[in-house]
Amino acid sequence: MKHQVLLANLLLLCFVCFSQPSSKNSPSDFGFSVFKIRGKVDSINFIVSDTSFNKTKPIFLFCQGSLPYSLFYKEDSLHTWQQAIPFDYKKYLNEYNFIVISKPGIPVFSTTADKNYFYIDPMTKQVPQKYWTDNYLDYYVNSANDVINYLVKQKWVDKSKVVIAGVSQGSKVVSKLGAINKNITHVIYLAGNPLGRFDQNIRQQRRDALLGKITSEQAQKNIDSLYKLWNEMVARPNDVSSINEDTYKTWTTFSKPLLPYLLKISVPLFVGYGTSDITSDYCDLLPLDFARLGKRNLTLKPYLDCDHNFSKVKFDKAGNEILREDMWHKLTEDFFNWLK
């Protein structure tokens, strides 16, 4: 079974669009400036939520979830989508400089995308190969590390408070980044899997069998296929030959357990996750790990009945969805209060 079919529903997606008036035709129209710096590995494009820089403010670096989205996408004459930050950051513009780094090979602002909002190169009509080639953990960690080290040298940055936050795939980036960059003062880890990425596919099969969605025999058959696929991946961990799907290198690097990095973080750490999100199951056990090491820097916030995208979902006895409520407003309020 091809892994893109079996694992498609497990891509770590956290994507929220905000439609804007058609007059907004560039990042500056949204109040953002675009920076380009040369990092240790590659050139890096990122946006900062200011255009004048006449006030010194702390940094809030947000690391996105997965998939090849531009930070801004002008869909047509009526809609421009701001895709970079899934919460209402405008309430806090006087308090922080919000930073988001563009994905490798993906422009900050675009006018071309497919039906899933993936950026499409207007010449090749495909997602750029550079995205698939560089879509691995250390690329993002190194890029974010370079951006932070650049920003703390700027006069308009208050380097006494450097916050990093990551959701889904971005949570993996901030867990490692928070353990290695000494400028960071606060880490916000959202919808993350401390054990990596691939393992949740196996747990999903067992849960589906427990809920009666599939038989136990089918679950075991699927799990055996996943074992086989994983052996193929680790035998070729640097393979980036796949096109229009995550490569083996993406899977193997993001599937390394991040728990050791979380436990190395010494600054205040906020962990937020939905209790209905199989991705984040292990977060329930983090207090045990931190207590075992005598660490007291963890703030744990489970959001009851919420899924991977922090939507509260409830079902009737037949398994039909009867309620869906976006809880990002509550989550955002919680971690900004925590930062105070």
Secondary structure, DSSP 8 states (H G I E B T S, - for coil): --HHHHSGGGS------EEE-TT--SGGGGT-EEEEEE-SSSEEEEEES-SS--S-EEEEEEE--SS---SEEE-SSS-EEE-S-SS-GGGGTTT-EEEEE--TT--SEES-B-TT--B--TTTSS--HHHHHH-SHHHHHHHHHHHHHHHTTSTTEEEEEEEEEEETHHHHHHHHHHHH-TT--EEEEES--TT-STHHHHHHHHHHHHTTSS-HHHHHHHHHHHHHHHHHHHHSTT----SSS--HHHHHHHTS--HHHHHH--S-EEEEEETT-GGGGGGGGHHHHHHHTT---EEEEEETTB-TTSEEEEE-TTS-EEEEEE-HHHHHHHHHHHH-
